[in-house]
Amino acid sequence: MRRTTLLCAIALVATAPFAPRVDTARAQPSPSLRKAYQRADAYLHYSVGRLMELQGMMSEALVQYRRAANADPGECAIDVAVGRILFTLGRFEEARAEVEGALEECPDNPEAAHLLGAIALSEGDPETTESVMRARAALPDAPTESTLLLAQSLLAQDRVAEAEEALRSRAETDTASPRLAHMHARTLLALEREEDALDVLLRVHRVVPDDTAIVELASRLLASLGRTGEAAEMLDSFLGTPKARARHALTLTRLHAGAGNRDEALRAARRGLRKFGETAALLRALGSVQFEAGMVDESLESYERALELDPDSAQALNFLAYTLADLDIDAERAVELARRAVEVEPESGIIRDTMGWAYFRVGRLEEAEQEIRKAIELGAEDPVILEHLGDVLYALGRKAEAIRAWERALADSPDGGSAAGKIKKARAERSTGPSPSGETD
């Protein structure tokens, strides 16, 4: 039996050249197999594109999605992905064409509908967004995104009350969405309903206590409504979460400082510096509170460190220049720092006054008068600056002008400053004879 089988095999091999041949190298797959290959190729490119998109490599992701679309034309998910990337890249017209094509193939695709609404809104076409989203937002299982886009389209058309109504209706069933609550609150604020806006924010904050946008807006509202203790408590608690940033410690510091709680302000600033490291803004805030608390040396150290981190900070330059000049610590350095501050913000009246005061301290009186008058021209006509002008004019021997400047300062701040004493002294000197410069009334 085995011999017969072997002979048959030999015969087959021998006659093979004369038998019909199948060239496996040139064999064509069946239509169904070809389609499977195409879908596999499309899935591969789509998957790579998705990974690139998640890593922020938008242009590279677009290339992969395009290849996926070429391998499997008409697949809605791929067309939507192409539209999404084009939208992210700001290519709105192309994105809209892709998404509209996807909707023709798959009219019930929710992502395509939302993307079209977002694109239309970005193109300044809120009417289309409203048209697309109103039908979707009415569906029982509609995502919150539908209502948010609908509300945005209404707000873009200045239909604030309608937007608030849509958001309020959705909030009745979606009570824990920070995005919904945030937009609802901002819409209520546009309607000047601060208390209602705060209620919306606090209701969601109790469920989601670590949402950054909710905490920031709610704390600002609490502070504006005079509930600074609650605002501080909210921010203090939020600082213990992983989502907290240095700006929240800065806000808390300023909140306590504004309320006169210097110890709490110092504690908040130092806590922020420990948690987030040194930032120029936090150091400036700390230095400001330290100065108000009479901690002058510590304040100067904080501002010096802030200036190292941000050499072009007009605020730090101005503070150091004015303090060094006003306390007569280092007037020459004050002039240099003030000059740098003027270079950064030449139209700041406050900084011009600092420049003038530094010049006054080093005896450059004509330049001092010029800078202080420039400060007043720029609108910084407050009692301190007017008193500075009086001091400079007095030093120049122009006592009558000095008295008038001090009188203006006293009129603006009758309970503050030392202008009253200066006026009294100058008048007494004038009554005893002419000024050294020969000035008369």
C-alpha positions as CSV (number, residue, x, y, z in Angstrom):
1,M,0.0,0.0,0.0
2,R,2.8,2.4,0.9
3,R,4.6,1.6,-2.3
4,T,1.5,2.4,-4.4
5,T,1.1,5.7,-2.6
6,L,4.7,6.6,-3.3
7,L,4.4,5.8,-7.0
8,C,1.3,7.9,-7.3
9,A,3.1,10.8,-5.7
10,I,6.0,10.5,-8.1
11,A,3.6,10.4,-11.0
12,L,2.0,13.6,-9.9
13,V,5.3,15.4,-9.6
14,A,6.3,14.1,-13.0
15,T,3.2,15.4,-14.7
16,A,3.0,18.6,-12.7
17,P,4.3,20.9,-15.5
18,F,1.3,19.7,-17.7
19,A,-1.3,20.3,-15.0
20,P,-3.2,23.5,-14.3
21,R,-0.9,25.7,-12.1
22,V,-1.8,28.1,-9.3
23,D,0.7,30.9,-8.8
24,T,0.3,31.7,-5.1
25,A,2.4,34.8,-5.5
26,R,-0.1,36.3,-7.9
27,A,-3.3,34.9,-6.3
28,Q,-6.0,37.6,-5.7
29,P,-7.9,37.6,-2.4
30,S,-11.7,37.4,-2.6
31,P,-13.7,40.6,-2.2
32,S,-14.6,39.8,1.4
33,L,-11.0,39.1,2.3
34,R,-9.9,42.3,0.6
35,K,-12.4,44.2,2.6
36,A,-11.1,42.6,5.8
37,Y,-7.6,43.6,4.9
38,Q,-8.7,47.2,4.3
39,R,-10.5,47.4,7.6
40,A,-7.5,46.0,9.4
41,D,-5.3,48.5,7.8
42,A,-7.7,51.3,8.6
43,Y,-8.0,50.2,12.2
44,L,-4.2,50.1,12.5
45,H,-3.9,53.7,11.3
46,Y,-6.8,54.9,13.3
47,S,-5.3,53.4,16.5
48,V,-2.0,55.0,15.9
49,G,-3.7,58.3,15.1
50,R,-5.6,58.1,18.4
51,L,-2.5,57.5,20.4
52,M,-0.8,60.5,18.7
53,E,-3.9,62.7,19.3
54,L,-3.8,61.8,23.0
55,Q,-0.2,62.9,23.1
56,G,-1.0,66.2,21.5
57,M,0.7,65.3,18.2
58,M,-2.2,66.7,16.1
59,S,-0.6,67.0,12.7
60,E,0.8,63.5,12.9
61,A,-2.5,62.2,14.1
62,L,-4.2,63.8,11.1
63,V,-1.9,61.9,8.7
64,Q,-2.8,58.6,10.3
65,Y,-6.5,59.4,10.3
66,R,-6.3,60.3,6.6
67,R,-4.6,57.0,5.8
68,A,-7.4,55.2,7.8
69,A,-10.0,57.1,5.8
70,N,-8.3,56.1,2.5
71,A,-8.2,52.5,3.6
72,D,-11.9,52.4,4.6
73,P,-13.8,55.2,3.0
74,G,-17.1,56.3,4.5
75,E,-16.4,55.1,8.0
76,C,-18.1,57.7,10.2
77,A,-15.8,57.3,13.2
78,I,-12.8,58.0,11.1
79,D,-14.3,61.0,9.3
80,V,-15.3,62.5,12.6
81,A,-11.7,61.9,13.9
82,V,-10.4,63.8,10.9
83,G,-12.9,66.6,11.5
84,R,-12.0,66.8,15.2
85,I,-8.3,67.2,14.4
86,L,-8.9,69.8,11.7
87,F,-11.1,71.7,14.2
88,T,-8.3,71.5,16.9
89,L,-5.8,72.9,14.3
90,G,-8.2,75.8,13.6
91,R,-9.0,74.6,10.0
92,F,-12.7,75.2,10.5
93,E,-13.9,75.1,6.9
94,E,-12.2,71.8,6.2
95,A,-13.4,70.4,9.6
96,R,-17.0,71.4,8.8
97,A,-16.9,69.7,5.4
98,E,-15.6,66.5,7.0
99,V,-18.2,66.5,9.8
100,E,-21.1,67.3,7.5
101,G,-20.1,64.4,5.3
102,A,-20.0,62.1,8.3
103,L,-23.5,63.3,9.3
104,E,-24.8,62.5,5.9
105,E,-23.6,58.9,6.3
106,C,-24.5,58.6,10.0
107,P,-27.2,61.3,10.9
108,D,-27.5,59.9,14.5
109,N,-23.8,60.1,15.3
110,P,-23.7,62.3,18.5
111,E,-20.0,63.2,18.3
112,A,-20.5,64.4,14.7
113,A,-23.5,66.5,15.8
114,H,-21.6,68.1,18.7
115,L,-18.5,68.7,16.6
116,L,-20.6,70.5,14.0
117,G,-22.2,72.6,16.7
118,A,-18.8,73.5,18.1
119,I,-17.4,74.3,14.6
120,A,-20.3,76.5,13.7
121,L,-20.0,78.4,17.0
122,S,-16.3,79.0,16.3
123,E,-17.1,80.3,12.8
124,G,-19.6,82.8,14.2
125,D,-22.6,80.8,13.2
126,P,-24.5,80.3,16.4
127,E,-27.8,79.8,14.6
128,T,-26.5,76.5,13.1
129,T,-25.3,75.4,16.5
130,E,-28.7,76.2,18.0
131,S,-30.5,74.3,15.2
132,V,-28.3,71.2,15.6
133,M,-28.2,71.2,19.4
134,R,-31.8,72.0,20.2
135,A,-33.0,68.7,18.7
136,R,-30.3,66.7,20.4
137,A,-30.7,68.5,23.8
138,A,-34.3,67.5,23.9
139,L,-33.5,63.7,23.7
140,P,-33.9,61.8,27.0
141,D,-30.4,60.4,26.9
142,A,-28.7,63.5,25.5
143,P,-25.3,64.2,27.0
144,T,-24.7,67.4,29.0
145,E,-22.5,68.6,26.1
146,S,-25.6,69.1,24.0
147,T,-27.1,71.6,26.5
148,L,-23.8,73.4,27.0
149,L,-23.5,74.0,23.3
150,L,-27.1,75.1,23.0
151,A,-26.6,77.5,25.8
152,Q,-23.4,78.9,24.2
153,S,-25.2,79.4,21.0
154,L,-28.0,81.3,22.8
155,L,-25.5,83.4,24.7
156,A,-23.7,84.3,21.5
157,Q,-27.0,85.7,20.2
158,D,-27.5,87.7,23.5
159,R,-30.5,85.5,24.5
160,V,-29.2,85.2,28.0
161,A,-32.6,84.4,29.7
162,E,-33.2,81.5,27.2
163,A,-29.7,80.1,27.9
164,E,-30.3,80.3,31.6
165,E,-33.6,78.5,31.2
166,A,-32.0,75.7,29.2
167,L,-29.2,75.3,31.7
168,R,-31.6,75.3,34.7
169,S,-33.8,72.7,33.1
170,R,-30.8,70.4,32.5
171,A,-29.4,71.1,36.0
172,E,-32.6,69.6,37.5
173,T,-31.5,66.1,36.3
174,D,-27.7,66.6,36.1
175,T,-27.0,67.9,39.6
176,A,-23.3,67.0,39.8
177,S,-21.8,68.4,36.6
178,P,-19.2,71.1,37.3
179,R,-19.1,72.3,33.7
180,L,-22.9,72.7,33.7
181,A,-22.9,74.5,37.1
182,H,-20.1,76.8,36.0
183,M,-21.8,77.9,32.8
184,H,-25.1,78.2,34.6
185,A,-23.5,80.4,37.3
186,R,-21.9,82.6,34.8
187,T,-25.2,83.0,32.9
188,L,-26.9,84.0,36.2
189,L,-24.1,86.5,36.8
190,A,-24.8,88.0,33.4
191,L,-28.4,88.4,34.6
192,E,-27.0,90.1,37.8
193,R,-28.3,87.3,40.0
194,E,-25.2,86.8,42.2
195,E,-26.9,84.9,45.0
196,D,-28.5,82.4,42.7
197,A,-25.2,81.9,40.9
198,L,-23.5,81.2,44.2
199,D,-26.2,78.7,45.2
200,V,-25.6,76.8,42.0
201,L,-21.9,76.7,42.6
202,L,-22.1,75.7,46.2
203,R,-24.6,72.9,45.5
204,V,-22.2,71.3,43.1
205,H,-19.1,72.1,45.2
206,R,-20.6,69.9,48.0
207,V,-20.6,67.0,45.6
208,V,-17.4,67.7,43.7
209,P,-15.2,69.7,46.2
210,D,-12.1,69.7,44.1
211,D,-13.2,71.2,40.8
212,T,-10.9,74.1,40.0
213,A,-13.3,76.3,38.0
214,I,-16.0,75.9,40.6
215,V,-13.7,76.8,43.5
216,E,-12.2,79.8,41.8
217,L,-15.6,81.3,40.8
218,A,-17.4,80.5,44.1
219,S,-14.6,81.9,46.2
220,R,-14.6,85.2,44.2
221,L,-18.3,85.4,44.5
222,L,-18.2,84.8,48.3
223,A,-15.6,87.5,48.7
224,S,-17.6,90.0,46.6
225,L,-20.6,89.3,48.7
226,G,-18.7,90.0,51.8
227,R,-18.5,86.4,52.9
228,T,-14.7,86.4,53.1
229,G,-14.5,83.8,55.9
230,E,-16.3,81.3,53.7
231,A,-14.2,82.1,50.7
232,A,-11.0,81.7,52.7
233,E,-12.2,78.4,54.2
234,M,-13.0,77.1,50.7
235,L,-9.6,78.1,49.3
236,D,-7.8,76.8,52.4
237,S,-9.4,73.4,52.0
238,F,-8.8,73.3,48.2
239,L,-5.0,73.9,48.8
240,G,-4.9,70.5,50.3
241,T,-6.0,68.8,47.0
242,P,-3.7,67.7,44.1
243,K,-5.4,70.2,41.8
244,A,-4.4,73.2,43.8
245,R,-1.8,75.6,42.2
246,A,0.3,78.5,43.4
247,R,-2.4,81.0,42.1
248,H,-4.8,79.6,44.7
249,A,-2.4,80.3,47.5
250,L,-1.9,83.8,46.1
251,T,-5.7,84.4,46.0
252,L,-6.0,83.2,49.6
253,T,-3.1,85.5,50.7
254,R,-4.7,88.5,49.1
255,L,-8.1,87.6,50.5
256,H,-6.8,87.5,54.0
257,A,-4.7,90.7,53.5
258,G,-7.7,92.6,52.1
259,A,-9.7,91.6,55.2
260,G,-6.9,92.8,57.5
261,N,-6.0,89.3,58.6
262,R,-2.2,89.7,58.4
263,D,-1.3,86.6,60.3
264,E,-3.5,84.4,58.1
265,A,-2.2,86.1,55.0
266,L,1.4,85.4,56.1
267,R,0.5,81.8,56.8
268,A,-1.2,81.4,53.4
269,A,1.7,82.8,51.5
270,R,4.3,80.7,53.3
271,R,2.1,77.6,52.9
272,G,2.0,78.3,49.2
273,L,5.8,78.8,49.0
274,R,6.3,75.5,50.8
275,K,3.9,73.6,48.6
276,F,4.6,75.1,45.2
277,G,8.1,76.5,45.5
278,E,9.1,80.1,45.0
279,T,7.1,82.1,42.5
280,A,7.6,85.8,42.0
281,A,3.9,86.5,42.6
282,L,3.8,84.7,45.9
283,L,7.0,86.4,47.1
284,R,5.6,89.8,46.2
285,A,2.4,89.0,48.0
286,L,4.4,87.8,51.1
287,G,6.6,90.9,50.9
288,S,3.5,93.2,50.8
289,V,2.0,91.6,53.9
290,Q,5.3,91.7,55.7
291,F,5.7,95.4,55.0
292,E,2.1,96.1,56.3
293,A,3.0,94.1,59.4
294,G,6.1,96.2,60.1
295,M,8.5,93.5,59.0
296,V,10.5,95.9,56.8
297,D,13.7,93.8,56.5
298,E,11.8,90.6,55.7
299,S,9.7,92.5,53.2
300,L,12.7,93.8,51.4
301,E,14.2,90.3,51.3
302,S,11.0,88.8,49.8
303,Y,10.9,91.5,47.1
304,E,14.6,91.1,46.3
305,R,14.0,87.4,45.8
306,A,11.0,88.1,43.6
307,L,13.0,90.5,41.5
308,E,15.6,87.8,41.0
309,L,12.9,85.5,39.6
310,D,11.3,88.2,37.6
311,P,13.8,91.0,36.8
312,D,11.3,93.0,34.7
313,S,8.6,93.1,37.4
314,A,7.5,96.7,37.5
315,Q,5.7,96.0,40.8
316,A,8.9,94.6,42.5
317,L,11.1,97.3,41.1
318,N,8.7,100.1,42.2
319,F,8.2,98.7,45.7
320,L,12.0,98.3,46.3
321,A,12.8,101.7,44.8
322,Y,10.1,103.6,46.8
323,T,10.9,101.8,50.1
324,L,14.6,102.3,49.8
325,A,14.1,106.0,49.0
326,D,11.2,106.7,51.4
327,L,13.0,105.1,54.4
328,D,16.3,106.6,53.2
329,I,18.0,103.2,53.1
330,D,19.8,103.4,49.8
331,A,18.6,106.3,47.7
332,E,21.2,105.8,44.9
333,R,20.0,102.2,44.3
334,A,16.4,103.5,44.5
335,V,17.1,105.8,41.5
336,E,18.5,102.9,39.5
337,L,15.5,100.6,40.4
338,A,13.0,103.3,39.6
339,R,14.6,104.0,36.3
340,R,14.2,100.3,35.4
341,A,10.6,100.4,36.5
342,V,9.9,103.4,34.3
343,E,11.4,101.6,31.3
344,V,9.0,98.7,31.9
345,E,5.9,100.9,32.5
346,P,6.6,104.4,31.3
347,E,3.0,105.5,31.5
348,S,2.5,104.6,35.2
349,G,1.9,107.6,37.3
350,I,2.7,105.7,40.5
351,I,6.1,104.7,39.1
352,R,6.9,108.2,37.9
353,D,6.2,109.5,41.4
354,T,8.7,106.9,42.8
355,M,11.2,108.1,40.2
356,G,10.7,111.7,41.4
357,W,10.9,110.7,45.0
358,A,14.1,108.9,44.5
359,Y,15.6,111.9,42.7
360,F,14.4,114.1,45.6
361,R,16.3,111.8,48.1
362,V,19.6,112.2,46.2
363,G,19.1,116.0,45.8
364,R,18.3,116.1,42.1
365,L,15.4,118.5,42.7
366,E,14.6,119.7,39.2
367,E,14.4,116.2,37.9
368,A,12.3,115.3,40.9
369,E,9.8,118.0,40.1
370,Q,9.6,117.0,36.5
371,E,8.9,113.3,37.3
372,I,6.3,114.1,39.9
373,R,4.5,116.5,37.7
374,K,4.5,113.8,35.0
375,A,2.9,111.5,37.5
376,I,0.1,114.0,38.1
377,E,-0.3,114.4,34.3
378,L,-0.8,110.7,34.0
379,G,-3.7,110.8,36.5
380,A,-1.9,109.8,39.7
381,E,-3.1,112.8,41.6
382,D,-3.4,111.3,45.0
383,P,-2.6,113.0,48.4
384,V,0.8,111.3,48.8
385,I,2.0,112.4,45.3
386,L,0.7,116.0,45.9
387,E,2.6,116.0,49.2
388,H,5.7,114.9,47.4
389,L,5.3,117.7,45.0
390,G,5.0,120.2,47.9
391,D,8.2,118.8,49.5
392,V,10.1,119.2,46.3
393,L,8.9,122.7,45.7
394,Y,9.7,123.6,49.3
395,A,13.2,122.3,48.9
396,L,13.5,124.4,45.7
397,G,12.6,127.5,47.8
398,R,9.2,128.0,46.2
399,K,7.2,128.0,49.4
400,A,4.0,129.5,48.1
401,E,3.7,126.8,45.4
402,A,4.6,124.2,48.0
403,I,1.8,125.4,50.3
404,R,-0.7,125.1,47.5
405,A,0.4,121.6,46.7
406,W,0.2,120.6,50.4
407,E,-3.3,122.2,50.6
408,R,-4.5,120.1,47.7
409,A,-3.1,117.0,49.4
410,L,-4.8,117.9,52.6
411,A,-8.1,118.6,50.9
412,D,-8.0,115.1,49.3
413,S,-7.0,113.4,52.6
414,P,-7.9,115.6,55.6
415,D,-7.2,112.9,58.2
416,G,-4.0,111.6,56.8
417,G,-0.4,112.6,55.9
418,S,1.7,115.3,57.4
419,A,0.7,118.1,55.0
420,A,-1.0,120.1,57.7
421,G,2.2,120.4,59.8
422,K,4.2,121.3,56.8
423,I,1.8,124.1,55.8
424,K,1.9,125.5,59.3
425,K,5.7,125.4,59.4
426,A,6.0,127.0,55.9
427,R,3.5,129.8,56.8
428,A,5.4,130.6,59.9
429,E,8.6,130.8,58.0
430,R,7.1,133.1,55.4
431,S,5.8,135.4,58.1
432,T,9.3,136.0,59.4
433,G,10.6,137.2,56.1
434,P,11.2,136.3,52.4
435,S,12.3,132.8,51.4
436,P,16.0,132.2,50.5
437,S,15.1,132.4,46.8
438,G,13.4,135.7,47.3
439,E,9.9,134.3,46.7
440,T,6.9,136.4,47.7
441,D,3.2,135.8,47.5
